[in-house]
Amino acid sequence: MQDTREILKKIRRLELRTRRLVNSMFAGSYHSVFKGRGMNFEEVREYTPGDEIRSIDWNVTARMNTPFVKKFTEERELTVMLVVDVSASGNFGSVNTSKRELAAEVASILAFSAIQNNDKVGLLLFSDEVELFIHPKKGRLHTLRLIREMLFFEPKQRGTNLTAALEYLNKVVTRRAVAFLISDFMDEGYSRPLAIAARRHDLIAIPVVDPGEEDLPDVGLVTLEDPETGEQIDVNTSNRALRGAYLALEDRRKKAIEQEFCKVGIDMIPLRTNEDYLHVLRAFFARREKRRFSA
Protein backbone atom coordinates (compact mmCIF):
# COMPACT_ATOMS: atom_id res chain seq x y z
CA MET A 1 0.00 0.00 0.00
CA GLN A 2 1.43 3.38 -0.95
CA ASP A 3 2.06 6.04 1.65
CA THR A 4 -0.70 8.67 1.76
CA ARG A 5 1.79 11.49 1.21
CA GLU A 6 3.19 9.75 -1.86
CA ILE A 7 -0.33 9.29 -3.24
CA LEU A 8 -1.12 12.98 -2.71
CA LYS A 9 2.18 14.01 -4.33
CA LYS A 10 1.47 11.85 -7.38
CA ILE A 11 -2.05 13.27 -7.73
CA ARG A 12 -0.70 16.81 -7.38
CA ARG A 13 1.99 16.22 -10.03
CA LEU A 14 -0.58 14.80 -12.40
CA GLU A 15 -2.91 17.72 -11.74
CA LEU A 16 -0.19 20.29 -12.49
CA ARG A 17 0.87 18.54 -15.68
CA THR A 18 -2.61 17.96 -17.06
CA ARG A 19 -3.92 21.43 -16.13
CA ARG A 20 -0.94 23.01 -17.89
CA LEU A 21 -1.66 20.98 -21.02
CA VAL A 22 -5.35 21.88 -20.86
CA ASN A 23 -4.61 25.59 -20.53
CA SER A 24 -2.05 25.62 -23.33
CA MET A 25 -3.55 23.21 -25.84
CA PHE A 26 -6.96 21.68 -25.29
CA ALA A 27 -9.44 23.99 -23.56
CA GLY A 28 -10.41 25.92 -26.69
CA SER A 29 -10.53 22.79 -28.83
CA TYR A 30 -12.72 21.02 -26.30
CA HIS A 31 -15.17 23.94 -26.20
CA SER A 32 -15.53 24.14 -29.96
CA VAL A 33 -15.78 20.37 -30.52
CA PHE A 34 -18.20 19.44 -27.73
CA LYS A 35 -21.14 21.78 -28.07
CA GLY A 36 -24.01 22.22 -25.63
CA ARG A 37 -27.39 20.55 -25.93
CA GLY A 38 -29.05 23.49 -27.65
CA MET A 39 -29.73 27.22 -27.58
CA ASN A 40 -31.60 29.20 -24.95
CA PHE A 41 -33.55 32.36 -25.80
CA GLU A 42 -32.05 35.35 -23.98
CA GLU A 43 -33.61 38.60 -25.27
CA VAL A 44 -34.95 40.61 -28.19
CA ARG A 45 -32.85 43.62 -29.15
CA GLU A 46 -32.70 46.14 -31.97
CA TYR A 47 -31.03 45.00 -35.16
CA THR A 48 -27.44 46.17 -35.73
CA PRO A 49 -25.44 45.81 -38.98
CA GLY A 50 -23.81 42.38 -39.12
CA ASP A 51 -26.65 40.53 -37.36
CA GLU A 52 -27.99 37.41 -39.07
CA ILE A 53 -31.10 38.24 -41.08
CA ARG A 54 -32.46 34.83 -40.09
CA SER A 55 -32.54 35.98 -36.44
CA ILE A 56 -34.97 38.85 -37.11
CA ASP A 57 -38.13 38.62 -34.99
CA TRP A 58 -40.74 39.67 -37.55
CA ASN A 59 -43.58 40.02 -35.04
CA VAL A 60 -41.66 42.50 -32.86
CA THR A 61 -40.30 44.23 -35.97
CA ALA A 62 -43.85 44.78 -37.27
CA ARG A 63 -45.02 46.20 -33.91
CA MET A 64 -42.03 48.52 -33.40
CA ASN A 65 -41.69 49.48 -37.04
CA THR A 66 -37.92 48.88 -36.89
CA PRO A 67 -35.93 45.63 -37.15
CA PHE A 68 -35.43 43.57 -33.97
CA VAL A 69 -33.54 40.30 -33.60
CA LYS A 70 -33.77 37.39 -31.18
CA LYS A 71 -30.61 36.68 -29.19
CA PHE A 72 -29.80 33.14 -28.10
CA THR A 73 -27.04 31.73 -25.91
CA GLU A 74 -25.67 28.20 -26.05
CA GLU A 75 -26.89 25.82 -23.38
CA ARG A 76 -23.29 25.01 -22.58
CA GLU A 77 -23.40 22.54 -19.74
CA LEU A 78 -22.56 19.00 -20.76
CA THR A 79 -22.18 15.78 -18.85
CA VAL A 80 -18.89 13.97 -19.47
CA MET A 81 -18.50 10.35 -18.39
CA LEU A 82 -15.12 8.69 -18.04
CA VAL A 83 -15.67 4.93 -18.38
CA VAL A 84 -12.33 3.42 -17.38
CA ASP A 85 -11.15 -0.20 -17.40
CA VAL A 86 -9.35 -1.15 -14.15
CA SER A 87 -8.94 -4.87 -14.91
CA ALA A 88 -5.63 -6.55 -14.09
CA SER A 89 -4.34 -6.33 -17.67
CA GLY A 90 -4.16 -2.53 -17.28
CA ASN A 91 -1.30 -2.88 -14.81
CA PHE A 92 0.97 -4.13 -17.59
CA GLY A 93 3.66 -1.82 -18.90
CA SER A 94 6.83 -2.77 -20.77
CA VAL A 95 8.01 0.87 -20.79
CA ASN A 96 7.97 3.58 -18.11
CA THR A 97 4.17 3.88 -17.98
CA SER A 98 1.52 1.21 -17.44
CA LYS A 99 -1.69 1.17 -19.45
CA ARG A 100 -3.65 2.22 -16.39
CA GLU A 101 -1.36 5.18 -15.65
CA LEU A 102 -1.61 6.37 -19.25
CA ALA A 103 -5.40 6.00 -19.16
CA ALA A 104 -5.56 8.06 -15.94
CA GLU A 105 -3.40 10.86 -17.36
CA VAL A 106 -5.42 11.23 -20.57
CA ALA A 107 -8.68 11.00 -18.62
CA SER A 108 -7.38 13.78 -16.34
CA ILE A 109 -6.83 16.05 -19.35
CA LEU A 110 -10.37 15.37 -20.52
CA ALA A 111 -11.75 15.98 -17.01
CA PHE A 112 -9.96 19.31 -16.53
CA SER A 113 -10.98 20.42 -20.05
CA ALA A 114 -14.58 19.68 -19.08
CA ILE A 115 -14.61 21.53 -15.75
CA GLN A 116 -12.83 24.51 -17.32
CA ASN A 117 -15.83 24.71 -19.65
CA ASN A 118 -18.23 24.43 -16.68
CA ASP A 119 -19.29 20.89 -17.59
CA LYS A 120 -19.96 18.05 -15.16
CA VAL A 121 -17.70 15.01 -15.05
CA GLY A 122 -18.51 11.53 -13.74
CA LEU A 123 -16.54 8.30 -13.45
CA LEU A 124 -17.34 4.64 -14.00
CA LEU A 125 -14.60 2.11 -13.16
CA PHE A 126 -15.11 -1.47 -14.31
CA SER A 127 -13.45 -4.86 -14.41
CA ASP A 128 -15.55 -8.06 -14.56
CA GLU A 129 -18.23 -5.87 -12.99
CA VAL A 130 -18.90 -2.19 -12.33
CA GLU A 131 -16.48 -1.46 -9.49
CA LEU A 132 -17.26 2.21 -8.84
CA PHE A 133 -19.66 4.86 -10.09
CA ILE A 134 -19.25 8.53 -9.17
CA HIS A 135 -22.06 10.84 -10.22
CA PRO A 136 -21.15 13.73 -12.53
CA LYS A 137 -20.31 16.97 -10.73
CA LYS A 138 -18.30 20.12 -11.28
CA GLY A 139 -15.24 21.53 -9.57
CA ARG A 140 -11.54 20.98 -8.96
CA LEU A 141 -11.91 18.93 -5.77
CA HIS A 142 -14.33 16.58 -7.48
CA THR A 143 -11.88 16.14 -10.38
CA LEU A 144 -9.02 15.41 -7.98
CA ARG A 145 -11.15 12.68 -6.43
CA LEU A 146 -11.67 11.17 -9.88
CA ILE A 147 -7.92 11.23 -10.53
CA ARG A 148 -7.23 9.54 -7.19
CA GLU A 149 -9.70 6.76 -7.95
CA MET A 150 -8.38 6.20 -11.47
CA LEU A 151 -4.82 5.86 -10.19
CA PHE A 152 -5.24 4.03 -6.90
CA PHE A 153 -8.61 2.27 -6.78
CA GLU A 154 -8.14 -1.43 -5.97
CA PRO A 155 -10.70 -3.49 -7.93
CA LYS A 156 -12.28 -6.61 -6.48
CA GLN A 157 -12.16 -8.49 -9.78
CA ARG A 158 -9.42 -9.02 -12.37
CA GLY A 159 -11.22 -9.59 -15.68
CA THR A 160 -12.82 -7.31 -18.30
CA ASN A 161 -16.56 -7.11 -18.96
CA LEU A 162 -17.32 -4.31 -21.41
CA THR A 163 -20.95 -5.39 -21.71
CA ALA A 164 -21.54 -4.85 -17.97
CA ALA A 165 -19.92 -1.40 -18.11
CA LEU A 166 -21.85 -0.23 -21.17
CA GLU A 167 -25.19 -1.57 -19.93
CA TYR A 168 -24.66 0.22 -16.61
CA LEU A 169 -23.80 3.45 -18.43
CA ASN A 170 -26.92 3.15 -20.59
CA LYS A 171 -29.10 2.50 -17.56
CA VAL A 172 -27.74 5.10 -15.13
CA VAL A 173 -26.86 8.05 -17.40
CA THR A 174 -30.25 8.81 -18.90
CA ARG A 175 -29.47 12.17 -20.55
CA ARG A 176 -27.14 12.35 -23.53
CA ALA A 177 -23.51 12.61 -22.40
CA VAL A 178 -20.05 12.69 -23.89
CA ALA A 179 -18.66 9.29 -22.85
CA PHE A 180 -15.01 8.30 -23.16
CA LEU A 181 -14.57 4.51 -23.01
CA ILE A 182 -10.94 3.82 -22.01
CA SER A 183 -9.83 0.18 -22.12
CA ASP A 184 -7.47 -2.32 -23.71
CA PHE A 185 -10.66 -4.00 -25.01
CA MET A 186 -9.55 -7.52 -24.05
CA ASP A 187 -13.10 -8.80 -24.22
CA GLU A 188 -15.64 -10.11 -26.72
CA GLY A 189 -19.38 -10.01 -27.31
CA TYR A 190 -20.00 -6.34 -26.50
CA SER A 191 -21.26 -5.26 -29.94
CA ARG A 192 -24.90 -4.70 -28.97
CA PRO A 193 -24.37 -2.57 -25.81
CA LEU A 194 -21.68 -0.63 -27.70
CA ALA A 195 -24.18 0.18 -30.47
CA ILE A 196 -26.85 1.22 -27.94
CA ALA A 197 -24.39 3.47 -26.08
CA ALA A 198 -23.29 5.03 -29.38
CA ARG A 199 -26.92 5.95 -30.16
CA ARG A 200 -27.66 7.38 -26.71
CA HIS A 201 -24.41 9.22 -26.13
CA ASP A 202 -21.52 10.86 -27.94
CA LEU A 203 -19.30 7.82 -27.37
CA ILE A 204 -15.55 7.96 -28.02
CA ALA A 205 -13.42 4.81 -27.72
CA ILE A 206 -9.88 5.10 -26.35
CA PRO A 207 -8.03 1.79 -26.81
CA VAL A 208 -4.79 1.57 -24.81
CA VAL A 209 -1.97 -0.64 -26.12
CA ASP A 210 1.46 -1.56 -24.79
CA PRO A 211 4.12 -2.63 -27.34
CA GLY A 212 5.08 -5.56 -25.11
CA GLU A 213 1.71 -7.16 -25.87
CA GLU A 214 2.04 -6.93 -29.64
CA ASP A 215 5.14 -8.97 -30.25
CA LEU A 216 7.01 -11.91 -28.71
CA PRO A 217 10.74 -11.21 -28.35
CA ASP A 218 13.16 -14.03 -29.16
CA VAL A 219 14.31 -14.83 -25.60
CA GLY A 220 13.99 -18.61 -25.50
CA LEU A 221 11.70 -20.54 -23.17
CA VAL A 222 9.50 -18.26 -21.01
CA THR A 223 6.39 -18.63 -18.87
CA LEU A 224 3.57 -16.28 -19.85
CA GLU A 225 0.72 -15.48 -17.46
CA ASP A 226 -2.69 -14.03 -18.22
CA PRO A 227 -3.05 -11.24 -15.62
CA GLU A 228 -6.84 -11.49 -15.64
CA THR A 229 -7.20 -15.27 -15.20
CA GLY A 230 -3.83 -16.22 -13.70
CA GLU A 231 -3.48 -18.96 -16.32
CA GLN A 232 0.15 -19.74 -17.21
CA ILE A 233 1.71 -21.30 -20.29
CA ASP A 234 5.30 -22.17 -21.23
CA VAL A 235 6.29 -20.75 -24.60
CA ASN A 236 9.44 -21.22 -26.68
CA THR A 237 9.87 -17.75 -28.13
CA SER A 238 12.80 -18.93 -30.28
CA ASN A 239 10.23 -20.59 -32.54
CA ARG A 240 9.88 -18.18 -35.48
CA ALA A 241 6.59 -19.70 -36.65
CA LEU A 242 5.12 -19.25 -33.17
CA ARG A 243 6.19 -15.60 -33.03
CA GLY A 244 4.69 -15.02 -36.47
CA ALA A 245 1.40 -16.65 -35.47
CA TYR A 246 1.23 -14.52 -32.31
CA LEU A 247 1.88 -11.35 -34.31
CA ALA A 248 -0.85 -12.24 -36.83
CA LEU A 249 -3.31 -13.07 -34.03
CA GLU A 250 -2.70 -9.74 -32.29
CA ASP A 251 -3.04 -7.87 -35.59
CA ARG A 252 -6.41 -9.55 -36.27
CA ARG A 253 -7.58 -8.68 -32.75
CA LYS A 254 -6.74 -4.98 -33.21
CA LYS A 255 -8.45 -4.85 -36.61
CA ALA A 256 -11.56 -6.53 -35.18
CA ILE A 257 -11.75 -3.88 -32.44
CA GLU A 258 -11.41 -1.05 -34.96
CA GLN A 259 -14.14 -2.63 -37.10
CA GLU A 260 -16.46 -2.68 -34.08
CA PHE A 261 -15.97 1.07 -33.65
CA CYS A 262 -16.41 1.75 -37.36
CA LYS A 263 -19.59 -0.36 -37.50
CA VAL A 264 -21.35 1.75 -34.87
CA GLY A 265 -19.85 5.02 -36.09
CA ILE A 266 -17.82 6.12 -33.08
CA ASP A 267 -14.52 8.00 -33.01
CA MET A 268 -11.35 6.39 -31.72
CA ILE A 269 -8.33 7.87 -29.92
CA PRO A 270 -5.64 5.14 -30.03
CA LEU A 271 -3.10 5.37 -27.19
CA ARG A 272 0.25 3.61 -26.84
CA THR A 273 2.33 3.54 -23.67
CA ASN A 274 5.53 4.08 -25.67
CA GLU A 275 4.31 7.13 -27.62
CA ASP A 276 3.45 10.73 -26.81
CA TYR A 277 -0.32 11.01 -26.63
CA LEU A 278 -0.43 14.76 -27.30
CA HIS A 279 -0.34 14.51 -31.08
CA VAL A 280 -3.08 11.84 -30.97
CA LEU A 281 -5.34 14.09 -28.90
CA ARG A 282 -4.62 17.08 -31.14
CA ALA A 283 -5.45 14.99 -34.23
CA PHE A 284 -8.73 13.88 -32.63
CA PHE A 285 -9.82 17.45 -31.86
CA ALA A 286 -8.74 18.68 -35.31
CA ARG A 287 -10.66 15.86 -36.99
CA ARG A 288 -13.78 16.58 -34.95
CA GLU A 289 -13.58 20.32 -35.59
CA LYS A 290 -13.13 19.85 -39.34
CA ARG A 291 -16.11 17.48 -39.47
CA ARG A 292 -18.27 19.87 -37.48
CA PHE A 293 -17.60 22.86 -39.71
CA SER A 294 -17.98 20.86 -42.92
CA ALA A 295 -21.32 19.41 -41.81
C-alpha positions in Angstrom: 0.0 0.0 0.0 1.4 3.4 -1.0 2.1 6.0 1.7 -0.7 8.7 1.8 1.8 11.5 1.2 3.2 9.8 -1.9 -0.3 9.3 -3.2 -1.1 13.0 -2.7 2.2 14.0 -4.3 1.5 11.9 -7.4 -2.1 13.3 -7.7 -0.7 16.8 -7.4 2.0 16.2 -10.0 -0.6 14.8 -12.4 -2.9 17.7 -11.7 -0.2 20.3 -12.5 0.9 18.5 -15.7 -2.6 18.0 -17.1 -3.9 21.4 -16.1 -0.9 23.0 -17.9 -1.7 21.0 -21.0 -5.4 21.9 -20.9 -4.6 25.6 -20.5 -2.1 25.6 -23.3 -3.5 23.2 -25.8 -7.0 21.7 -25.3 -9.4 24.0 -23.6 -10.4 25.9 -26.7 -10.5 22.8 -28.8 -12.7 21.0 -26.3 -15.2 23.9 -26.2 -15.5 24.1 -30.0 -15.8 20.4 -30.5 -18.2 19.4 -27.7 -21.1 21.8 -28.1 -24.0 22.2 -25.6 -27.4 20.5 -25.9 -29.1 23.5 -27.7 -29.7 27.2 -27.6 -31.6 29.2 -24.9 -33.6 32.4 -25.8 -32.0 35.3 -24.0 -33.6 38.6 -25.3 -34.9 40.6 -28.2 -32.9 43.6 -29.2 -32.7 46.1 -32.0 -31.0 45.0 -35.2 -27.4 46.2 -35.7 -25.4 45.8 -39.0 -23.8 42.4 -39.1 -26.7 40.5 -37.4 -28.0 37.4 -39.1 -31.1 38.2 -41.1 -32.5 34.8 -40.1 -32.5 36.0 -36.4 -35.0 38.8 -37.1 -38.1 38.6 -35.0 -40.7 39.7 -37.6 -43.6 40.0 -35.0 -41.7 42.5 -32.9 -40.3 44.2 -36.0 -43.8 44.8 -37.3 -45.0 46.2 -33.9 -42.0 48.5 -33.4 -41.7 49.5 -37.0 -37.9 48.9 -36.9 -35.9 45.6 -37.1 -35.4 43.6 -34.0 -33.5 40.3 -33.6 -33.8 37.4 -31.2 -30.6 36.7 -29.2 -29.8 33.1 -28.1 -27.0 31.7 -25.9 -25.7 28.2 -26.0 -26.9 25.8 -23.4 -23.3 25.0 -22.6 -23.4 22.5 -19.7 -22.6 19.0 -20.8 -22.2 15.8 -18.9 -18.9 14.0 -19.5 -18.5 10.3 -18.4 -15.1 8.7 -18.0 -15.7 4.9 -18.4 -12.3 3.4 -17.4 -11.2 -0.2 -17.4 -9.4 -1.2 -14.2 -8.9 -4.9 -14.9 -5.6 -6.6 -14.1 -4.3 -6.3 -17.7 -4.2 -2.5 -17.3 -1.3 -2.9 -14.8 1.0 -4.1 -17.6 3.7 -1.8 -18.9 6.8 -2.8 -20.8 8.0 0.9 -20.8 8.0 3.6 -18.1 4.2 3.9 -18.0 1.5 1.2 -17.4 -1.7 1.2 -19.5 -3.7 2.2 -16.4 -1.4 5.2 -15.6 -1.6 6.4 -19.2 -5.4 6.0 -19.2 -5.6 8.1 -15.9 -3.4 10.9 -17.4 -5.4 11.2 -20.6 -8.7 11.0 -18.6 -7.4 13.8 -16.3 -6.8 16.1 -19.3 -10.4 15.4 -20.5 -11.8 16.0 -17.0 -10.0 19.3 -16.5 -11.0 20.4 -20.0 -14.6 19.7 -19.1 -14.6 21.5 -15.8 -12.8 24.5 -17.3 -15.8 24.7 -19.6 -18.2 24.4 -16.7 -19.3 20.9 -17.6 -20.0 18.1 -15.2 -17.7 15.0 -15.1 -18.5 11.5 -13.7 -16.5 8.3 -13.5 -17.3 4.6 -14.0 -14.6 2.1 -13.2 -15.1 -1.5 -14.3 -13.5 -4.9 -14.4 -15.5 -8.1 -14.6 -18.2 -5.9 -13.0 -18.9 -2.2 -12.3 -16.5 -1.5 -9.5 -17.3 2.2 -8.8 -19.7 4.9 -10.1 -19.2 8.5 -9.2 -22.1 10.8 -10.2 -21.1 13.7 -12.5 -20.3 17.0 -10.7 -18.3 20.1 -11.3 -15.2 21.5 -9.6 -11.5 21.0 -9.0 -11.9 18.9 -5.8 -14.3 16.6 -7.5 -11.9 16.1 -10.4 -9.0 15.4 -8.0 -11.1 12.7 -6.4 -11.7 11.2 -9.9 -7.9 11.2 -10.5 -7.2 9.5 -7.2 -9.7 6.8 -8.0 -8.4 6.2 -11.5 -4.8 5.9 -10.2 -5.2 4.0 -6.9 -8.6 2.3 -6.8 -8.1 -1.4 -6.0 -10.7 -3.5 -7.9 -12.3 -6.6 -6.5 -12.2 -8.5 -9.8 -9.4 -9.0 -12.4 -11.2 -9.6 -15.7 -12.8 -7.3 -18.3 -16.6 -7.1 -19.0 -17.3 -4.3 -21.4 -21.0 -5.4 -21.7 -21.5 -4.8 -18.0 -19.9 -1.4 -18.1 -21.8 -0.2 -21.2 -25.2 -1.6 -19.9 -24.7 0.2 -16.6 -23.8 3.5 -18.4 -26.9 3.2 -20.6 -29.1 2.5 -17.6 -27.7 5.1 -15.1 -26.9 8.0 -17.4 -30.3 8.8 -18.9 -29.5 12.2 -20.5 -27.1 12.3 -23.5 -23.5 12.6 -22.4 -20.0 12.7 -23.9 -18.7 9.3 -22.9 -15.0 8.3 -23.2 -14.6 4.5 -23.0 -10.9 3.8 -22.0 -9.8 0.2 -22.1 -7.5 -2.3 -23.7 -10.7 -4.0 -25.0 -9.6 -7.5 -24.0 -13.1 -8.8 -24.2 -15.6 -10.1 -26.7 -19.4 -10.0 -27.3 -20.0 -6.3 -26.5 -21.3 -5.3 -29.9 -24.9 -4.7 -29.0 -24.4 -2.6 -25.8 -21.7 -0.6 -27.7 -24.2 0.2 -30.5 -26.9 1.2 -27.9 -24.4 3.5 -26.1 -23.3 5.0 -29.4 -26.9 5.9 -30.2 -27.7 7.4 -26.7 -24.4 9.2 -26.1 -21.5 10.9 -27.9 -19.3 7.8 -27.4 -15.6 8.0 -28.0 -13.4 4.8 -27.7 -9.9 5.1 -26.4 -8.0 1.8 -26.8 -4.8 1.6 -24.8 -2.0 -0.6 -26.1 1.5 -1.6 -24.8 4.1 -2.6 -27.3 5.1 -5.6 -25.1 1.7 -7.2 -25.9 2.0 -6.9 -29.6 5.1 -9.0 -30.3 7.0 -11.9 -28.7 10.7 -11.2 -28.3 13.2 -14.0 -29.2 14.3 -14.8 -25.6 14.0 -18.6 -25.5 11.7 -20.5 -23.2 9.5 -18.3 -21.0 6.4 -18.6 -18.9 3.6 -16.3 -19.9 0.7 -15.5 -17.5 -2.7 -14.0 -18.2 -3.1 -11.2 -15.6 -6.8 -11.5 -15.6 -7.2 -15.3 -15.2 -3.8 -16.2 -13.7 -3.5 -19.0 -16.3 0.2 -19.7 -17.2 1.7 -21.3 -20.3 5.3 -22.2 -21.2 6.3 -20.7 -24.6 9.4 -21.2 -26.7 9.9 -17.8 -28.1 12.8 -18.9 -30.3 10.2 -20.6 -32.5 9.9 -18.2 -35.5 6.6 -19.7 -36.7 5.1 -19.3 -33.2 6.2 -15.6 -33.0 4.7 -15.0 -36.5 1.4 -16.6 -35.5 1.2 -14.5 -32.3 1.9 -11.3 -34.3 -0.9 -12.2 -36.8 -3.3 -13.1 -34.0 -2.7 -9.7 -32.3 -3.0 -7.9 -35.6 -6.4 -9.5 -36.3 -7.6 -8.7 -32.7 -6.7 -5.0 -33.2 -8.5 -4.8 -36.6 -11.6 -6.5 -35.2 -11.8 -3.9 -32.4 -11.4 -1.0 -35.0 -14.1 -2.6 -37.1 -16.5 -2.7 -34.1 -16.0 1.1 -33.7 -16.4 1.7 -37.4 -19.6 -0.4 -37.5 -21.4 1.7 -34.9 -19.8 5.0 -36.1 -17.8 6.1 -33.1 -14.5 8.0 -33.0 -11.3 6.4 -31.7 -8.3 7.9 -29.9 -5.6 5.1 -30.0 -3.1 5.4 -27.2 0.3 3.6 -26.8 2.3 3.5 -23.7 5.5 4.1 -25.7 4.3 7.1 -27.6 3.5 10.7 -26.8 -0.3 11.0 -26.6 -0.4 14.8 -27.3 -0.3 14.5 -31.1 -3.1 11.8 -31.0 -5.3 14.1 -28.9 -4.6 17.1 -31.1 -5.4 15.0 -34.2 -8.7 13.9 -32.6 -9.8 17.5 -31.9 -8.7 18.7 -35.3 -10.7 15.9 -37.0 -13.8 16.6 -34.9 -13.6 20.3 -35.6 -13.1 19.8 -39.3 -16.1 17.5 -39.5 -18.3 19.9 -37.5 -17.6 22.9 -39.7 -18.0 20.9 -42.9 -21.3 19.4 -41.8 
